[in-house]
Amino acid sequence: MSSVAVIDVETTGLRPFGHDRVVEVAVVVVTPDDEIVREYATLVNPERDIGPTSIHGLTSADIIDAPTFGMIAGSLIEAMADCVAMAGHNFRFDHAFMVEEFKRLDVAFPQKPSICTMALAGGGTLEACCQEQHIPLGNNAHSALHDARATAHLLAAKLRNNRKALDTLSALTPICWPPITATSTQAVTRSNTQAVQKAPPEYLQRLIHRPRTQNEQIKDSAAVAYIGLLDRVLEDRRVDPDEVDALVELADHWQISSGMIQKLHHEYLQRLVRLAWADGVVTNSERRD
C-alpha cells in the first residue's frame, strides 16, 4: 500500500530563507489506512542560538550534543524511502525549512508530490483539526514527533472517505530522493536529553561519591587550587576522561571531601552567575556557560 512521509520541524524562528534553522525534525511514515510504518526523530544542533524556548520547549542544554542537520540528512532520507508523497500540517512551512537545510548541503530536496492536512481540513491549527476528528493529542504539543504522529492520524482520517485523493496516491510511484548515505550518527531525542540532564555527569558522580574524610574542613589554599583547576578544565566547555581522572586524583591527594566538593562547585556556579549578571544582561553564550 502507498505510504506517505509526514514531516514536522521545530525551528529557531519563522524565516527559513533567512538565518533560522531546524532544531528538531521528525518523520512518521503512514499508510492511508492509518498504519504507522516507521518513525524517525532527532534534535538538531542549529549551530546558532536556540530561538524561542517558550514555543518549542527546547534549551541550549538540550541541543548542545545533538547532531547537525548534515549529520542526520542521510538517515532522514533513509526513513522516507519508498514513500510516494510528503505531508505536513501547513506543509509549506516545514517543506521550506527542509529545502533550505538540504540546500546548505548542496542537495536538492524534492518539491512534490505533497499533501497539506491543514488544506484538507479547510484550515485551522493542528490541535483544532485533531479535536474535530477526535484524535487524542497528549501533552507534548510542539514536539516534532508528537506533531508528526498527530498529523499522520489526521491525514488518514481525511483520506478515509476521499476516493479521489486515495486513487491519486495509489497511482503515484516512490519519490526519487537525493542520494545521501546514512551515517552511524545516533538520533538524539527529547527523552534522551532529559534523562542525561537529570543525571549528574560521570565526573561529578565520581567526585561526590568518594568516601568522606573524617575532617570536613579544608585549607583555603587547597580550595583555591581546586577552583583554579576547575577553571582550567572548563575553559573549552568540555570535560574529557583525562581531566576527570585529574580532578578525582587531586581531590584525593588534597583530601577534599565529597561535601566540600559540592560546596566548591556550588560557589563556582554562583560566581559564574554573578559575573554574567554584572552588566544586567545575560547573553546567549553566558546562558550556555
N, C-alpha and C positions, 0 to 999 in steps of 0.2 A: 504494500500500500504506500502511496506517496507520502513522504514526510516533509515537514516544514521546520526550518530553523528559526525559533523565536529568540530574538536578540534584545537584551536590555543592558544599558550602560548607566553608571553613575559617573558624574563628571565634576571637574573643578569649577565649572561655570556654564554659561549658556552659549558661548561663542566657539563653535567647532572650527570656524575658519580664522580664528584669531589665535590666542595663546592658551585657550582652555584645552584640557586633556582628560582622557578617561582615567578614572581611579578604581573602577570595578566593572567587570564585564561578565555577563552570563549568557549561555546559550542553552535552551531547552528544545530538544528535537521531539516533535509531537506529530502524531498521525491525525487525520480528520475525525477519527472516532475516539479521540481523547486518550490515546495510549502514549505515555511518555517513554520514548525510546532510549534516550540518554541525556545527560546533563554535563555541562562544564561551566565552572565559575571560578574566578580568581580576583583578588585585589590586584591593582596595578600601580606601581610607583610612577607618578606622572612627571617626575624629575623637575618639579616646581612645588609651590605651596599647595596644600590640600583643598583649598577653596571653602565653601560654606558647610562647615561641620553640622550646622543646625538643620541642613536639608538631608544630606546623605548619611549623617551619623558617624562619619569616619574622622579619625585624628591622624596627625603625623606619625604617632607611635604605631598606628595600625598598618601603615603602608611603608614604613622605613625599610623593612626587609622583604617587601613584595617584589616580584619580578617586574621589569619594564615591559611595555607592550611588545617590543621586538622579541623579547624572550619567550612570550607565550603565543605569538601570532600563529605559529605552525600548529600548536595544539588546538587553537581556536578553529582553524580551518579543518583540522582533522575531525573535530567534534561535529562539524556541519557536513561532512562527506555524505553523498547520496541524497541530500535534500534537494527538492525541486523548486523551493521558494523560500524566501525570508519573510519574517513577520515581526511586528512590534506594535506597541500602543503609542501612537504618534510616531510611526516608524521613520518619518523623515528626519527627526531629531537624532535618534540612535544611529541611523544609517550615515548621516553626515559625519558623526564622530568616527565611525568605523572607516569611512572613506579617507578622512584626514589622517588617522593613525596609520593606515596602510600606506598612504602617500608618503609619509615620513620614512617609510622603509623602501620607497621606490617600487611599490607594488600597487597594481590597480585592483581595487575591490569591486566585485560585481555590482551593477546598478539594479538589476531586475532578474527574475520576477519577484515581486514583493506584495505583501498584504498588510494593510494597516487596520488593526482591530478598532481603533478609535473611529475610523471612517465607516467600518462595517456597522458599528453601533450607533452611527449618526451623531457622534460627538460625545464628550463627557470624559471625566477622569477615569483612570483605571479602576479606582475604588468604586465609583458610582456605577460604572458599567458592569463590574463583577457583582455588586449588590443586586442589580436588576436581574441578573441571571442566577442569583442565589449561589454564587461561587464564594466559598469561605476565603478570607484574606489573611487571617492571623495577625500578628503584631509586629511584623518586620517590614513595613512599607518603606520604600526607597532603599531596600537591599536588592541588588541586581538579580540574584537568583530567585528571591521571593516574587519580584515583579514579573520576571520571565515566566515563572510557573503559572502565576495568575493569568498572564496574557495568553499562555498556551491553552489553558482551560477555557478562557473567553473565546479564543479563536475556534476551538472545537464546537463550542455552544453556538456560535454564529454560523458555522458551516453546516451544522446538523440538518437544517431544512433548506439550505441554499443549493439547490441542484445545479444551477448554472456554475457557481464557484467550484463545486465538487468536480464537475465534468472538466472544467478548465484545469484544475490541479492534476487530475488523473491523466491528462494529455501532455503534461509537461515532462521534460527529461531532466535528469540531475544537473544542477548548476555546475558550470566549469569554474572551479575555484582556483585561485592563483597557486602555483607550485611552491609552497613553503614547507620545508621539512620540520616536523615537530621535534623539539629538543627534549632533553630529560628534565627541564626545569619544572619543578613542582608548583602546582597551584597553591595559592595562599588564600584561605577563606576567612571570613569574619570570625567564625568559631575558632579557627586556628590561632589567630592573633589574640583573641580574648583569653584563651587558655594560657598562652605564653605570658601575657601581661599579668595574669593573676598569680602566676608562679614566680618567685624571685629568681633572678638569673643564677646560673650554676655557681659562679664565683661568690655571690652573696651567700648562697646556701653553705658553701664550703667554709666561708669565714664565720658565719654566725652560728654554725652548728659545731664549732670546735669546743672541746671541754673548757669549762670556766676555770680560771685560776682562783686560788684562794683570796687573792687581793684584787679587788675590782678597780683599785686606783692605778693611775699610770702617770709617769713623769711627763711634764709638758714637752720636753724635748722629743720623746717618742711619738707623742701625738702630732707635733709639728712635722716630724719626719714622715709619718704615715700619710698625713694630708698632702704633703709635698709629693709623695709617691703617687697618690690618687690623682693629683693634678697631671702628673706626667703620663699616667696610664690612660686617662680620659681625654688627652689632648686631641687624639684623632677620632674621638667618639666611639671607639671600639675597645673591647677587652679581649685580647687573644689568649690562647692557652698558656703561653709562656708568662704573660702578665698575671694570669690567675695564680700560677704557681708562685710567682714572686710575691704577690700580695699575701698569700697564705703563709709562705715561709718566713717573711719578715714579721708578720703579725705574731707568729710563734716565737721567733727569735727575740722580739721586743716584749714578749709576754703581754700582748694586748688581748684582753678578754673579749668574748663574743658580745657581752653587754656594752663594753666600751666601744667596740667597732660600730655597733648600731648607733651609739650616741654620736660618734665622729661622723658617720655617714649622714645622720640627720642634720648635724651642724653644717656639713659641707653643702647639702641641698639648700638649707636656709640661706647660706652665703650667696649661692647662685641666684636665688630669688631676689635677695636684696640688691645685688649688682644689676640684675635685669630690670628691676623696677626703679632704679636710682633716677632715671630721667623721666619717669612717669609713663613710659611706653614699653610694651613687651613686643619685640619684633618676632617674626616667624622663626628666625634662627635661634633666638633666645628661648622661645617656647619649645622648640625641638630639643635644645640643650636640657 
